[in-house]
Amino acid sequence: MSEHDTQPRAVAVGVLKGGFAKTTTAINLARELAHRNESALVIDLDDNGHMTQNLGFTEQYEAETNHVHEVLLDDGDPTEAIVSVVDGLDLLPAHRDLEDVQTQLKNAMGGSTRLDARVVEPLLGDEYDYIVVDCPANQGKLNENALYATNNLIIPVRPETGYDSGIYNTVNRLVKEARQYFELDILAVVPSGLSQRLDQDRRDRALLEEINSMGIADSVVPNFCRISEDDWAAIDDGSYDGPLPGIRYRSAIDDANDAGLPLRDYDDSCDQLSCYGELAAIVETGGVVREREVTV
């Protein structure tokens, strides 16, 4: 098997910090996987249910019957709870009582393996080419289920207060702890919502400098935000003529969320779709395929 092989794959999108574009990254990644392939499923395991409700499935989120409990703790059929978002992309919605599910998973036999056994293993490769899980922003059994079922993680970050602690806590409290019990690969660290100039000492630049200086940067920083020493020099002297790195702020991304649609279905001319397309390619191949050698 080569270093990167295209095959059915599941991935979790998670970070131990709220407000870091986790849900936006998850839904647009899943949509691009569906667009590039035949089918994708996105699973909302975040108890706030933002994805489920934003996509218009508040009825399922607030339903009297907790479908997530039925699937993970009883013998419920996951396909009976799945709904269609757009052609090729389906959703397993969250439920308002996910906290109760998390509590009961603590005492269940194989409590960290239920999502894999009940959803991912039966559906991946047969019903869906790719599965994306939107994780909760806290540690617990739901997060453990997402990581165990996927073995792959994408970490979204934004230039907000606490981005450094968000990355540090996710790697040290989530990834390293999980790796004591099962394999878990970080596929990508993804900065989004960037809007500031990069030739000034501001938070956007600090975030990009930090992720590009990580020891694992060459294997986890996508091409659309990988910055070399020469790139920084060009940015500082005003000669840089490439696309600005990172997923840039675009009103269309926020407007798509407000409209209850993935970005592609709201505005397929948005220039940031190419970034989500590269993320999809990373999931398809199981890692970043570097376009050029980068010296940092």
SEDREN-804938 format. One record per residue (C-alpha): y, x, z; residue in one letter. Coordinates in Angstrom, 2 decimals. Example, Ala and Ser with C-alpha at 12.3 -4.5 7.8 and 13.67 -1.06 7.14 Angstrom:
<pts>
+---------+---------+---------+----+
:      py :      px :      pz : aa :
+---------+---------+---------+----+
:   -4.50 :   12.30 :    7.80 :  a :
:   -1.06 :   13.67 :    7.14 :  s :
+---------+---------+---------+----+
</pts>
This chain:
<pts>
+---------+---------+---------+----+
:      py :      px :      pz : aa :
+---------+---------+---------+----+
:    0.00 :    0.00 :    0.00 :  m :
:    3.44 :    1.36 :   -0.90 :  s :
:    6.24 :    1.73 :    1.65 :  e :
:    7.77 :   -1.58 :    0.56 :  h :
:    5.62 :   -4.39 :   -0.82 :  d :
:    6.76 :   -7.85 :   -1.83 :  t :
:    4.56 :  -10.34 :   -0.03 :  q :
:    4.87 :  -13.49 :    2.09 :  p :
:    6.75 :  -12.53 :    5.22 :  r :
:    8.33 :  -14.07 :    8.30 :  a :
:   11.49 :  -12.79 :    9.96 :  v :
:   13.45 :  -13.63 :   13.09 :  a :
:   17.25 :  -13.57 :   13.15 :  v :
:   18.38 :  -12.82 :   16.67 :  g :
:   20.84 :  -11.09 :   18.96 :  v :
:   21.38 :  -11.40 :   22.70 :  l :
:   24.97 :  -12.54 :   22.28 :  k :
:   26.45 :  -15.82 :   21.14 :  g :
:   29.03 :  -16.15 :   18.40 :  g :
:   27.64 :  -13.37 :   16.21 :  f :
:   26.94 :  -15.49 :   13.08 :  a :
:   23.24 :  -15.70 :   13.88 :  k :
:   22.81 :  -19.24 :   12.57 :  t :
:   25.01 :  -18.64 :    9.52 :  t :
:   22.98 :  -15.55 :    8.68 :  t :
:   19.66 :  -17.36 :    9.18 :  a :
:   20.43 :  -20.39 :    7.01 :  i :
:   21.95 :  -18.40 :    4.15 :  n :
:   19.15 :  -15.82 :    4.24 :  l :
:   16.57 :  -18.62 :    4.10 :  a :
:   18.46 :  -20.30 :    1.25 :  r :
:   18.52 :  -17.11 :   -0.81 :  e :
:   14.81 :  -16.57 :   -0.19 :  l :
:   14.17 :  -20.10 :   -1.44 :  a :
:   16.44 :  -19.52 :   -4.45 :  h :
:   14.72 :  -16.26 :   -5.39 :  r :
:   11.20 :  -17.56 :   -4.77 :  n :
:    9.49 :  -20.93 :   -4.73 :  e :
:    9.84 :  -21.98 :   -1.12 :  s :
:   11.14 :  -21.03 :    2.31 :  a :
:   11.08 :  -22.59 :    5.76 :  l :
:   13.73 :  -22.05 :    8.41 :  v :
:   12.83 :  -22.79 :   12.04 :  i :
:   15.58 :  -23.63 :   14.53 :  d :
:   14.48 :  -22.38 :   17.96 :  l :
:   17.99 :  -22.25 :   19.42 :  d :
:   18.34 :  -24.88 :   22.12 :  d :
:   21.95 :  -25.60 :   21.15 :  n :
:   20.61 :  -26.91 :   17.84 :  g :
:   23.66 :  -25.84 :   15.85 :  h :
:   21.73 :  -25.31 :   12.64 :  m :
:   19.82 :  -28.58 :   12.95 :  t :
:   22.94 :  -30.60 :   13.65 :  q :
:   25.16 :  -28.80 :   11.11 :  n :
:   22.60 :  -29.56 :    8.39 :  l :
:   22.72 :  -33.25 :    9.26 :  g :
:   19.58 :  -33.72 :   11.35 :  f :
:   21.14 :  -34.84 :   14.62 :  t :
:   18.72 :  -37.77 :   14.75 :  e :
:   15.76 :  -35.37 :   14.95 :  q :
:   17.57 :  -33.18 :   17.48 :  y :
:   18.28 :  -36.13 :   19.80 :  e :
:   15.05 :  -38.05 :   19.19 :  a :
:   13.14 :  -39.45 :   22.17 :  e :
:    9.98 :  -37.66 :   21.01 :  t :
:   10.21 :  -33.90 :   21.35 :  n :
:    8.53 :  -32.75 :   18.14 :  h :
:    8.75 :  -29.06 :   19.14 :  v :
:    6.82 :  -29.84 :   22.34 :  h :
:    4.20 :  -31.69 :   20.30 :  e :
:    3.76 :  -28.77 :   17.90 :  v :
:    3.80 :  -25.86 :   20.36 :  l :
:    2.21 :  -27.45 :   23.43 :  l :
:    0.09 :  -30.30 :   22.09 :  d :
:   -1.83 :  -30.61 :   18.83 :  d :
:    1.06 :  -31.85 :   16.71 :  g :
:    1.10 :  -31.21 :   12.97 :  d :
:    4.21 :  -29.12 :   12.17 :  p :
:    4.43 :  -30.55 :    8.66 :  t :
:    5.13 :  -33.98 :   10.13 :  e :
:    8.28 :  -32.62 :   11.84 :  a :
:    9.56 :  -30.59 :    8.88 :  i :
:   12.48 :  -31.97 :    6.85 :  v :
:   13.93 :  -30.98 :    3.48 :  s :
:   17.34 :  -29.27 :    3.38 :  v :
:   17.66 :  -28.64 :   -0.36 :  v :
:   15.11 :  -28.14 :   -3.11 :  d :
:   12.78 :  -25.35 :   -2.02 :  g :
:   14.19 :  -24.98 :    1.49 :  l :
:   12.78 :  -26.90 :    4.48 :  d :
:   13.70 :  -26.98 :    8.16 :  l :
:   11.69 :  -27.34 :   11.35 :  l :
:   14.49 :  -28.81 :   13.47 :  p :
:   15.38 :  -27.93 :   17.03 :  a :
:   15.26 :  -30.54 :   19.80 :  h :
:   17.66 :  -31.11 :   22.67 :  r :
:   14.87 :  -30.47 :   25.20 :  d :
:   13.88 :  -27.01 :   23.98 :  l :
:   14.66 :  -25.69 :   27.45 :  e :
:   11.80 :  -27.85 :   28.76 :  d :
:    9.52 :  -26.41 :   26.08 :  v :
:   10.48 :  -22.91 :   27.15 :  q :
:    9.71 :  -23.70 :   30.78 :  t :
:    6.28 :  -25.10 :   29.95 :  q :
:    5.43 :  -22.17 :   27.68 :  l :
:    5.68 :  -19.90 :   30.73 :  k :
:    2.56 :  -21.53 :   32.18 :  n :
:    0.69 :  -22.20 :   28.93 :  a :
:   -2.29 :  -20.16 :   27.82 :  m :
:   -1.05 :  -17.77 :   25.14 :  g :
:    2.47 :  -18.98 :   25.77 :  g :
:    4.06 :  -16.28 :   23.61 :  s :
:    1.75 :  -16.84 :   20.63 :  t :
:    2.08 :  -20.59 :   20.04 :  r :
:    4.62 :  -20.43 :   17.19 :  l :
:    2.41 :  -17.99 :   15.34 :  d :
:   -0.80 :  -19.95 :   15.89 :  a :
:    0.62 :  -23.44 :   15.31 :  r :
:    3.26 :  -22.86 :   12.60 :  v :
:    3.60 :  -19.43 :   11.01 :  v :
:   -0.04 :  -18.49 :   10.51 :  e :
:   -1.05 :  -21.89 :    9.01 :  p :
:    2.00 :  -22.23 :    6.74 :  l :
:    3.03 :  -18.73 :    5.63 :  l :
:    1.63 :  -17.87 :    2.24 :  g :
:    0.10 :  -21.31 :    1.69 :  d :
:    3.00 :  -23.72 :    2.07 :  e :
:    5.91 :  -21.26 :    2.17 :  y :
:    6.59 :  -17.85 :    0.68 :  d :
:    8.96 :  -16.94 :    3.50 :  y :
:    9.74 :  -18.19 :    7.00 :  i :
:   13.00 :  -17.48 :    8.85 :  v :
:   13.39 :  -18.19 :   12.58 :  v :
:   16.81 :  -18.77 :   14.15 :  d :
:   16.31 :  -17.42 :   17.68 :  c :
:   18.04 :  -18.43 :   20.90 :  p :
:   20.68 :  -15.98 :   22.16 :  a :
:   18.83 :  -15.34 :   25.40 :  n :
:   15.55 :  -13.85 :   26.53 :  q :
:   12.63 :  -16.14 :   27.20 :  g :
:    9.43 :  -17.56 :   25.80 :  k :
:   11.05 :  -19.04 :   22.70 :  l :
:   12.42 :  -15.65 :   21.73 :  n :
:    9.07 :  -14.04 :   22.49 :  e :
:    7.37 :  -16.59 :   20.25 :  n :
:    9.78 :  -15.89 :   17.40 :  a :
:    9.32 :  -12.11 :   17.60 :  l :
:    5.54 :  -12.26 :   18.01 :  y :
:    5.15 :  -14.69 :   15.10 :  a :
:    7.33 :  -12.72 :   12.69 :  t :
:    7.01 :   -9.04 :   13.72 :  n :
:   10.36 :   -8.58 :   11.96 :  n :
:   13.93 :   -8.87 :   13.21 :  l :
:   17.36 :   -9.01 :   11.59 :  i :
:   20.23 :   -8.39 :   14.04 :  i :
:   23.55 :  -10.01 :   13.07 :  p :
:   26.80 :   -8.66 :   14.53 :  v :
:   30.46 :   -9.57 :   14.28 :  r :
:   33.61 :   -7.61 :   15.17 :  p :
:   34.06 :   -9.59 :   18.36 :  e :
:   34.50 :   -8.47 :   21.95 :  t :
:   31.15 :   -7.23 :   23.25 :  g :
:   29.55 :   -6.40 :   19.88 :  y :
:   28.46 :   -3.01 :   21.25 :  d :
:   26.73 :   -4.53 :   24.27 :  s :
:   25.17 :   -7.19 :   22.03 :  g :
:   23.51 :   -4.52 :   19.89 :  i :
:   22.54 :   -2.39 :   22.90 :  y :
:   21.02 :   -5.31 :   24.85 :  n :
:   19.12 :   -6.61 :   21.83 :  t :
:   17.57 :   -3.23 :   21.10 :  v :
:   16.88 :   -2.21 :   24.69 :  n :
:   16.10 :   -5.50 :   26.41 :  r :
:   14.47 :   -7.37 :   23.54 :  l :
:   13.07 :   -5.00 :   20.91 :  v :
:   11.86 :   -2.18 :   23.13 :  k :
:   10.29 :   -4.58 :   25.61 :  e :
:    8.52 :   -6.49 :   22.83 :  a :
:    7.20 :   -3.26 :   21.33 :  r :
:    5.21 :   -2.63 :   24.49 :  q :
:    2.97 :   -5.53 :   23.47 :  y :
:    3.13 :   -5.93 :   19.67 :  f :
:    4.59 :   -4.46 :   16.51 :  e :
:    8.20 :   -5.35 :   15.81 :  l :
:   10.33 :   -3.90 :   13.01 :  d :
:   14.10 :   -4.10 :   12.76 :  i :
:   14.63 :   -4.91 :    9.09 :  l :
:   18.43 :   -4.90 :    9.13 :  a :
:   21.58 :   -4.81 :   11.25 :  v :
:   24.10 :   -7.05 :    9.52 :  v :
:   27.87 :   -7.07 :   10.16 :  p :
:   29.65 :  -10.23 :    9.04 :  s :
:   32.99 :  -11.98 :    9.44 :  g :
:   34.90 :   -8.79 :    8.63 :  l :
:   38.51 :   -9.29 :    7.55 :  s :
:   40.63 :   -6.36 :    8.72 :  q :
:   41.76 :   -3.28 :    6.82 :  r :
:   39.40 :   -0.36 :    7.28 :  l :
:   41.99 :    2.43 :    7.04 :  d :
:   43.26 :    1.55 :   10.51 :  q :
:   41.69 :    2.02 :   13.93 :  d :
:   40.68 :   -1.59 :   14.45 :  r :
:   37.56 :   -3.45 :   15.54 :  r :
:   36.13 :   -3.93 :   12.02 :  d :
:   36.18 :   -0.19 :   11.44 :  r :
:   34.77 :    0.58 :   14.89 :  a :
:   31.84 :   -1.77 :   14.27 :  l :
:   31.05 :   -0.26 :   10.87 :  l :
:   31.33 :    3.26 :   12.27 :  e :
:   28.97 :    2.40 :   15.11 :  e :
:   26.18 :    0.87 :   13.04 :  i :
:   26.46 :    3.59 :   10.38 :  n :
:   26.12 :    6.31 :   13.01 :  s :
:   22.95 :    4.92 :   14.59 :  m :
:   19.93 :    7.19 :   14.36 :  g :
:   18.05 :    4.47 :   12.46 :  i :
:   21.01 :    3.56 :   10.22 :  a :
:   19.47 :    4.72 :    6.97 :  d :
:   16.50 :    2.39 :    7.41 :  s :
:   18.30 :   -0.69 :    8.79 :  v :
:   21.87 :   -0.77 :    7.41 :  v :
:   21.93 :   -2.65 :    4.08 :  p :
:   23.54 :   -1.08 :    1.03 :  n :
:   26.43 :   -3.54 :    1.20 :  f :
:   27.60 :   -2.00 :    4.49 :  c :
:   26.28 :    1.58 :    4.33 :  r :
:   29.26 :    3.95 :    4.39 :  i :
:   29.13 :    7.69 :    3.71 :  s :
:   31.51 :   10.44 :    4.80 :  e :
:   32.96 :   10.43 :    1.29 :  d :
:   33.48 :    6.66 :    1.47 :  d :
:   35.40 :    6.97 :    4.73 :  w :
:   37.54 :    9.76 :    3.28 :  a :
:   38.31 :    7.60 :    0.24 :  a :
:   39.14 :    4.63 :    2.46 :  i :
:   41.54 :    6.78 :    4.49 :  d :
:   43.34 :    8.31 :    1.51 :  d :
:   43.50 :    5.02 :   -0.40 :  g :
:   41.24 :    6.05 :   -3.29 :  s :
:   38.25 :    3.88 :   -2.35 :  y :
:   37.58 :    1.42 :   -5.17 :  d :
:   34.21 :   -0.04 :   -4.19 :  g :
:   33.54 :   -3.45 :   -2.63 :  p :
:   34.62 :   -3.65 :    0.99 :  l :
:   31.56 :   -3.14 :    3.21 :  p :
:   29.93 :   -5.86 :    5.28 :  g :
:   29.81 :   -9.60 :    4.81 :  i :
:   33.53 :  -10.33 :    4.51 :  r :
:   35.24 :  -13.39 :    5.91 :  y :
:   35.50 :  -16.14 :    3.33 :  r :
:   36.72 :  -19.65 :    4.05 :  s :
:   33.88 :  -20.93 :    1.86 :  a :
:   31.33 :  -19.72 :    4.41 :  i :
:   32.98 :  -21.70 :    7.22 :  d :
:   33.58 :  -24.67 :    4.94 :  d :
:   29.91 :  -24.68 :    3.92 :  a :
:   28.93 :  -24.86 :    7.60 :  n :
:   31.35 :  -27.76 :    8.11 :  d :
:   29.91 :  -29.51 :    5.05 :  a :
:   26.35 :  -29.11 :    6.32 :  g :
:   25.26 :  -26.95 :    3.40 :  l :
:   24.09 :  -23.40 :    2.76 :  p :
:   26.76 :  -21.32 :    1.03 :  l :
:   24.95 :  -21.37 :   -2.34 :  r :
:   24.98 :  -25.16 :   -2.41 :  d :
:   28.62 :  -25.39 :   -1.38 :  y :
:   30.15 :  -22.64 :   -3.54 :  d :
:   27.78 :  -20.59 :   -5.69 :  d :
:   30.74 :  -18.53 :   -6.97 :  s :
:   31.44 :  -16.97 :   -3.55 :  c :
:   31.34 :  -13.20 :   -3.87 :  d :
:   29.50 :  -12.80 :   -0.56 :  q :
:   26.33 :  -14.44 :   -1.88 :  l :
:   25.29 :  -11.03 :   -3.17 :  s :
:   25.12 :   -9.79 :    0.43 :  c :
:   22.79 :  -12.59 :    1.44 :  y :
:   20.83 :  -11.86 :   -1.74 :  g :
:   20.33 :   -8.26 :   -0.62 :  e :
:   19.19 :   -9.49 :    2.79 :  l :
:   16.64 :  -11.67 :    1.02 :  a :
:   15.44 :   -8.64 :   -0.97 :  a :
:   15.07 :   -6.69 :    2.30 :  i :
:   12.83 :   -9.45 :    3.68 :  v :
:   10.85 :   -9.62 :    0.43 :  e :
:   10.12 :   -5.89 :    0.44 :  t :
:    9.92 :   -5.42 :    4.21 :  g :
:   12.78 :   -2.95 :    4.44 :  g :
:   15.99 :   -1.58 :    2.99 :  v :
:   15.61 :    0.00 :   -0.44 :  v :
:   18.36 :    2.59 :   -0.54 :  r :
:   20.43 :    2.64 :   -3.73 :  e :
:   21.86 :    6.10 :   -3.11 :  r :
:   21.54 :    8.98 :   -0.69 :  e :
:   24.13 :    8.70 :    2.06 :  v :
:   25.62 :   11.57 :    4.05 :  t :
:   27.16 :   10.52 :    7.33 :  v :
+---------+---------+---------+----+
</pts>
